[in-house]
Amino acid sequence: MELINQTTVSEFLLLGLTDDPALQPLIFILFLSMYLVTILGNLLIILAVSSDPHLHTPMYFFLSNLSFTDICISTTTIPKMLVNIQTHSHSISYTSCISQVCFVLVFGGLESCLLAVMAYDRYVAICHPLRYTTIMNSRLCVLLVLLCLLVTTVNALLHSLMVLQLSFCTALEIPHFFCELVQLIKMACSDTHINTLLIYSVTSLFAGIPLSGIIFSYTQIVSSVLRMPSMDGRYKAFSTCGSHLLVVSLFYGTAFGVYMSSAVSDSSIKNVVASMMYIVVPQMLNPFIYSLRNKEMKGALRHLITGMPSL
């Protein structure tokens, strides 16, 4: 097949979920609705946390950063898909595609790191309650978020720079609704062994460390809670972790589904659906999980929307 140097590639084609014209309006409405719910839900979380002094704590500081990350990762992928459906076009420029790959890696990795930081926050709150305010001070909270952002940005830039070294064949069709790193590498006609090795090694390390931190934190939390003599104390301790555990399960469960789908199946439709579950659904559901299971958050949202004082 004819090779195209990366400097001469002008655009790629995003094939989306389906090429059936009859289904395009339905997909447009579905994704537009999901995007608006994601933006509105996460924006309400951020406004509620910033407007209620009772929520100016490390836990809600990390939650507001998680909500901002959810907004960013959804905005990176969905609007371009909606524009392409509306204009009956599949094209995305080479620069926009590489930028999309980079931002998806940044915000996807940042979400993983923030979930680990939130698990550490719950570990300190439950296992070391008397030292909580001393350990989780505002300086440490800001430094943890900045460290997460730095690490994920370096990781994303590394992958993106490696993609820039690839040459592509004449077939520039991406069987996806956004520029996904693995799909780009599959289209390359130059040697991709280093890229593949980088994906498996860095991704395993990048996902393994936060997940190991989460598992360690909750192992210590469960051990500490089970030693509590009071059933009310146990329930209160577990209730503060319930929302976070649901979000962690949703995020890593869908991420594992994407990995398994790409590893055991060559079906582009299955891979697209699995990626949608990872890149769209958790970001939409996170605000509902935190607001419906958290009395303080429900009170802050009630005060923000209706003006009624939070209980």
N, C-alpha and C positions, 0 to 999 in steps of 0.2 A: 504494500500500500504506500501511496505517496506520503512523504513526511512533510509536515508544516512546522517551520521554526516558530518558537514561542513569540518572537517579535512580529510575525506576520499574521498571527491569529487575531481576527477582529471580533469574533463573537462565537458563542456556543448556543445550542438549542436546548431549552428545557422542555422536555416532553410532558411533564406534569403527571397527573394521576391517570388520565385517560385521554384518548384522541377522539372520543365520541362527542360530536357537537351537541347532541341532545342533553348530555350530562353536564356540559360546561356551566350553564346557568345555575344548576343545583350545587355544583362544587363551589362556584363563586359565592353564592349565598351562605353556604356552610362555613367556608373559611372566613368570610367577612364577619359573620356572626361570632365565630370563635375568636377572631382577632379583637373585635370590639369588646367582647366579654373579658378577654385577657387584659386589655389596656385599662378598661374601667375598673375591674376588680383589683388589679395591682396598684392602680393610682389611688384608689380609695384607701388601701392599706397604708400607703406612704403618707397620705394626707392625715389619716387618723392617728398614725404614730407621731407625726410632727406637730399636730395640733393639741394632743392630750398630754399634759405634763406627767400623768401617771404612767405613761408608756415610754418615758425617756429612760429606758433601762437597756443594758447590753442585749438582751434577748430580742427586744423590738427594734433596736438599732440594726441588728443583723437581719431581721425579718424585712425591714424596709429596703435594705440593700439587696436582699433576695428578690423582692418584688420589682425593684428597678432593673435587675438583671433579667427577670422574666419578660419585662416590657421590651428590653433591648433585643433579646434573642428572637422574640416574635416579630419585631419590626425589621429585623435583618432578613427574614425569609418570606413572610406572608405577603407584604405589600407588592413585591415584585411579581409574585404569582398572580395576584389579583389584577394587576395592570396588564399582564400578558393575556389573561383570560378576556379581559374587557376589550383589548385591542386586537384579539385574535392573532396574537404573535407569540412565538416561542423563544425569541432571541434574548440573549443577555450578553453584554459586551465582555470582552476578555478581562478588562480591568475590574468591572463590577463583579464578575464571577470569582476572581481571586480574592477580592475584598470581602465578598460574602463568605467564602471559605474561612478567611482569617477571623471575621467577627463571630461566626458560628463557633469556632474553636475557642475564642476568647470568652464568650459569654456562657457557652456550655461548660467549659472548664471552671469558670468562676462560680457557677451554680454548684458544681460538685464540691469545690473548696468551701463555699459558704455553708453548705450543709454540714461539713465536717467541723467547721468553727462553731456552728450552732450546737452541735452535739457536745463539743468541749465546754461550751457555756452551760449547758444543762448538767454536765458532769460536775463542774465546779459548784453550781448552785445546790445540787442535791448531796454530793459527797463532802463538800467543804463549805457549808452554809455560813459559818462564822467568818470565814476569810473571803467570801464571795466579792464583796465590794472592794476589798483590797486587791485581789487578784484581777478581777475583770474591771479594771479602771478604764476611763474613757481613752486614755493614751494607748493602752494595749488593744482595745477594740478597733481603733482607727488603724493601728499598725497591722493588725491581722487582716483587715480588709484590703489595705494597700499591698500587703505581701501576697495575698491571693490574686489580686489584679496583676501584679508584677510577674508572678510565676506563669499565669495563664497567658499573658501577653507574649512572653518569651517563647512559650510552647507554640502558640499560634503563628508567630513570626517565623519560627524555625520550619514548621510544616509548609507555610506559604512560600518561603524562599526556595525550599526544595522543589515545590511544584513549578516555580518559575524556571527551573532548569530543564523541564521536560519539553519534548517535542511531541506534537500530536498528529494523528492521521487525518485523512480527509473527512472521516466520519466524526463529527463534533456534536453528536446528539447525546444529551445526558438524560437517562431514563429516570428523572426525578423532578420535584417541583422546586428545588433549590440546588445550588452548586455544592455538592457534597464531596469531601476530600477523596474518599475511596473511589467514587465514580469517576472523578477526574483522572486519578492514577490508572484506572482500568482502561481509559481511552488513550493513554499515552502509547506511542510507538517506540519510544526510547527506553533504555534500561530503567526499570523502576524498583530494582531490588533494594536499593538504599531507602527509597521512600516507604516501601512495604515494611522493611525492618524497623524504620523509625516509627511507623504507625504502631506496630505491635509492641515495641519496647517502651516507647515514651507513653503511649496510651495505657499500657498495663501498669507502668509506674505511676502515671498521673491519676488513674482511677483507683489503683490499689492502695496508695497511701491515704487518701481521704476516707475510703471505705474501711480500711483497717483502723483508722482513728475513730470512726463512728462505732465500729464493732467494739473496740476497746472501751470507749466512753460508756456505751450502754451495758456492757458487761459489768463495769464498775457500778453503774447506776442501779442495775437490778440487784446486784449483791448488797449494795448499801440499803436499798429499799426493803429487801426481805429481812433485814436485821432490825427494822423499825418495829417497836412493840405495838404501836397503834395502827388499827386498820384505816382510820381516817387519814393518818399521816401517809400511809402507803398509797391510798387512793389519790390524795392530793399530789403526791410526788409523781405518780404515773400519769395523772391527768395533764401535768405541765409538759410531759414528753409526748403525749399522744399525737398531737398535731404534727410535730416534727417527725415522728416515726412514720406516719402516713405519707408525708411528703418524700421522705427518704426512700420508702418502699416504692412509691410511684415513680420517682426519678430513676433509681437504679434498676427497678424492675423493667421499665421500658427500655433503658439503655442496654440491659442484658438481652432483651428481646431483639434489639437492632443487631447486636453482635451475633447472636445465634442465627438470626435470619440471613445475614450476609455470609455466615460461615457454612451453613448447611443447605442453603437454597440459592439457586441462580435466578429465581423469578424476580424480575424487576418490580412487578406489582407488589409482591410480598415485602420487598425491601423498602419500597416507598411507603407502604402502610405502616411498617414497623418504625421507620424514621419519623413519620407523622406523629405516632404515639409518643415518641421521645422528644420531638422538637416543638410540638404544638400543645398536646393535651396536658402534660404536667403544669405548664405555665398558665394554662387557663384554670385548672382546678386548685392550684395552691392557695389563692385568696379565699376560696370557699372552705377549704379544709381548715385554715387558720381562723377564719371568722366564725364558722359554725361551731367549732369545738373550744373556743376561747371566750370566756365571759368578759374579760377585760377588753378584748378586741371588739366584741359585739356592742359593749357599752360605748366605746369610743366611736364606732361607726354610727350608732344611733344618735349620738350627740352631733356628729359631723353632718349627718343627713337631715335630721329633724330639729336639731337645736336642743333636744331634751338632755338634761345632765346625765352623764354616765353613772351607773350604780356602783 
